[in-house]
Amino acid sequence: MARIKMVAGNWKMNKNLQEGVALATELKEAVKNPKCAVVIGTPFIHLATVSELLKGSAIKVAAENCADHEKGAYTGEISAEMVKSTGAEYVILGHSERRQYYAESYAMLEAKVRLALANGLKVIFCIGEIKEEREAGQQNEVVKAQLEGSVFGLSAEEWKNIVLAYEPVWAIGTGLTATPEQAQEIHAYIRSLVAEKYGKEAAEDTTILYGGSCNEKNAAELFACPDIDGGLIGGAALVAEKFLAIIAAR
């Protein structure tokens, strides 16, 4: 299978239920025959409502996280099974904000990934380095460790349901963006790691997204790079006009 081009939005902790439904409705009416897969990642309270709203449309829905336990006495947590039951098809895991603010470890993320896959979800798995690591030239070692620590234990069959998202942490919400040259270089390196682990064909089929202040102004230039298959979009995904412009750029 040829790899999928994708634009995915990550709403983070934004939009109340009514605002989220309004945005999803606006996107549904505008996105009819996109040239790429379109996914929106919503807060948990939106999932069931927005999934039902978008059923049969060109837009798929993702959760922004799931628990690292199957079920049980984990007050406030949302299991992969619960996410799947809403109609969502994807879950975003490994986002730098989860790693930083909630101390999500490699082992915890591996458990989340395995539970997500076991429940029939596809995973958008985020990797990327912080500013100090980039300045020290350690970005390759960082992304390799993140992959080996959480997802390179998957079987080749399981790997088919993984989408990677490279997000330079220093470019998230800062207005800074990796240059197309920087982004292409590390995307190509990530693809080479997948080839070493799962073979060249699997690497060619793996979708790798760029995340990190990707917006309607720089998307086309980034997406023109041969190893960048689309974007994981933060702030610009909260404004229909901007998100639609990024989809059109893909």
C-alpha positions as a printed Julia matrix, in Angstrom:
250×3 Matrix{Float64}:
   0.0    0.0    0.0
   1.24   3.46  -0.83
   1.68   5.68   2.19
  -1.16   7.95   3.15
  -0.86  11.71   2.98
  -2.55  13.25   6.02
  -3.43  16.49   7.76
  -4.39  15.96  11.39
  -5.59  18.61  13.81
  -4.91  18.5   17.55
  -7.31  20.74  19.41
  -5.54  20.17  22.77
  -7.5   21.62  25.75
  -9.53  24.07  23.69
 -13.18  24.47  22.66
 -16.12  23.63  24.89
 -18.57  21.06  23.54
 -20.74  23.54  21.68
 -17.76  25.32  20.13
 -16.25  21.98  19.11
 -19.45  20.83  17.45
 -19.67  24.14  15.59
 -16.09  23.81  14.3
 -16.58  20.16  13.32
 -19.78  21.08  11.48
 -18.01  23.85   9.58
 -15.21  21.49   8.58
 -17.64  18.75   7.56
 -19.45  21.11   5.19
 -16.19  22.31   3.65
 -14.19  19.07   3.36
 -15.83  16.96   0.66
 -13.16  15.41  -1.56
  -9.81  16.11   0.08
  -6.57  15.01  -1.61
  -5.36  13.6    1.72
  -6.7   11.94   4.83
  -8.13  14.47   7.3
  -8.24  13.75  11.03
  -9.26  15.95  13.94
  -8.12  15.18  17.48
 -10.65  16.45  20.0
 -10.88  16.54  23.8
 -12.58  13.49  25.33
 -15.88  15.26  25.98
 -16.3   15.88  22.25
 -15.47  12.43  20.97
 -18.85  10.7   20.87
 -20.75  13.74  19.61
 -18.22  14.73  16.97
 -17.69  11.13  15.81
 -21.43  10.76  15.25
 -21.58  14.14  13.5
 -18.75  13.2   11.13
 -19.88   9.61  10.46
 -19.76   8.97   6.71
 -17.88  12.21   6.05
 -14.34  12.7    4.73
 -13.05  13.52   8.23
 -11.89  10.96  10.79
 -11.73  11.56  14.54
  -8.89  11.01  17.01
  -8.67  11.08  20.78
  -5.78  13.12  22.18
  -4.74  10.4   24.64
  -5.81   7.13  26.25
  -4.96   5.29  29.45
  -2.14   2.81  29.93
  -4.49   0.39  31.69
  -7.27  -1.7   30.19
  -9.9   -0.86  32.82
 -10.31  -0.55  36.57
  -9.97   1.86  39.47
  -8.24   4.72  37.64
 -10.49   7.67  38.36
 -10.59  10.19  35.55
  -8.8    8.0   32.99
 -10.23   7.04  29.61
  -9.44   3.58  28.24
  -8.66   2.69  24.65
 -11.84   0.61  24.6
 -13.85   3.67  25.64
 -12.23   5.75  22.89
 -13.06   3.1   20.3
 -16.68   2.9   21.5
 -17.23   6.57  20.62
 -16.56   5.92  16.94
 -13.1    7.5   16.96
 -10.57   5.76  14.71
  -7.28   7.27  15.89
  -5.53   8.24  19.1
  -2.62  10.67  19.46
   0.06   9.28  21.79
   3.49  10.45  22.91
   2.8   14.15  22.43
   5.58  16.23  23.94
   3.12  17.99  26.25
   2.09  14.62  27.72
   5.73  13.61  28.09
   6.66  16.93  29.7
   3.68  17.78  31.91
   2.55  14.27  32.87
   5.89  12.44  32.9
   4.83   9.81  30.4
   7.65   7.29  30.15
   8.68   5.05  27.28
   7.13   2.06  29.08
   3.87   3.87  29.76
   3.62   4.93  26.13
   4.34   1.4   24.94
   1.45   0.16  27.1
  -0.85   2.85  25.67
   0.14   2.02  22.1
  -0.45  -1.7   22.6
  -3.87  -1.15  24.2
  -4.87   1.26  21.43
  -3.92  -1.23  18.72
  -5.58  -4.11  20.58
  -8.82  -2.13  20.56
  -8.7   -1.42  16.83
  -7.45   2.15  16.98
  -4.77   3.61  14.74
  -2.02   5.52  16.54
  -0.48   8.88  15.67
   2.76   8.57  17.64
   4.72  11.74  18.36
   8.49  12.01  18.67
  10.87  14.96  18.77
  13.62  16.78  20.6
  13.71  19.79  22.91
  15.66  22.98  22.14
  18.75  22.0   24.14
  18.95  18.64  22.38
  18.68  20.27  18.96
  21.37  22.8   19.86
  23.62  19.93  20.99
  23.02  18.08  17.72
  21.34  15.2   19.56
  18.04  15.14  17.66
  18.8   11.85  15.88
  19.67  10.05  19.11
  16.54  11.41  20.79
  14.05  10.28  18.15
  15.77   6.9   17.83
  15.49   6.33  21.59
  11.83   7.38  21.58
  11.01   4.92  18.79
  13.01   2.07  20.31
  11.56   2.75  23.75
   7.89   2.65  22.85
   6.99   1.36  19.37
   9.81  -0.64  17.81
   8.68  -3.69  19.8
   5.57  -3.92  17.62
   5.18  -6.61  14.99
   5.35  -5.7   11.31
   1.58  -6.25  11.12
   0.93  -3.94  14.08
   3.24  -1.32  12.58
   0.82  -0.86   9.67
  -1.49   1.01  12.07
   1.16   3.5   13.22
   1.46   7.05  11.89
   4.53   8.95  13.09
   4.53  12.66  13.84
   7.86  14.42  14.2
   7.43  17.48  16.41
  10.48  19.56  17.33
   9.42  20.56  20.84
  11.18  23.91  20.46
   8.8   24.77  17.62
   5.49  23.96  19.33
   3.48  27.06  20.08
   6.59  29.21  19.87
   6.17  30.52  16.36
   9.48  28.89  15.49
   9.42  26.31  12.73
  12.03  23.9   11.54
  13.25  24.94   8.11
  12.13  22.64   5.29
  15.75  21.45   5.1
  15.87  20.63   8.84
  12.51  18.93   8.73
  13.28  16.89   5.62
  16.63  15.78   7.01
  15.17  14.33  10.19
  12.1   12.88   8.46
  14.43  11.02   6.12
  16.43   9.8    9.12
  13.27   8.59  10.86
  12.25   6.72   7.71
  15.7    5.11   7.6
  15.21   3.87  11.18
  11.88   2.32  10.2
  13.59   0.68   7.2
  16.26  -0.81   9.47
  13.61  -2.2   11.79
  10.78  -3.25   9.46
  12.28  -3.18   5.97
  12.35  -0.69   3.12
   8.81  -1.41   1.92
   7.34  -0.8    5.36
   9.36   2.42   5.63
   8.06   3.65   2.28
   4.51   2.91   3.45
   4.88   4.72   6.79
   3.18   8.1    7.04
   5.39  10.67   8.81
   3.84  14.02   9.69
   5.51  17.28  10.67
   4.22  19.05  13.77
   5.55  22.28  15.24
   4.02  25.65  14.3
   2.92  24.32  10.93
   0.37  26.78   9.59
  -1.39  27.94   6.44
   1.62  30.08   5.47
   4.39  27.46   5.64
   2.49  24.21   5.05
   2.97  24.03   1.27
   6.74  24.49   1.55
   7.04  21.83   4.27
   4.72  19.4    2.48
   6.81  19.67  -0.69
   9.63  17.77   1.06
   9.74  14.15  -0.13
   9.65  12.55   3.33
   7.03  14.85   4.89
   3.61  13.3    4.34
   1.52  15.98   5.99
   1.14  17.77   9.29
  -0.05  17.45  12.87
  -1.54  20.87  13.37
  -2.08  22.63  16.71
  -3.23  26.23  16.89
  -4.15  26.54  13.22
  -6.52  23.55  13.58
  -8.76  25.64  15.84
  -9.69  28.03  13.01
 -11.6   26.45  10.15
 -10.26  28.82   7.5
  -6.64  28.16   8.47
  -7.08  24.4    8.8
  -8.81  24.19   5.43
  -5.95  26.13   3.83
  -3.47  23.59   5.24
  -5.58  20.7    3.92
  -5.58  22.36   0.5
  -1.78  22.69   0.66
  -1.4   18.92   1.03
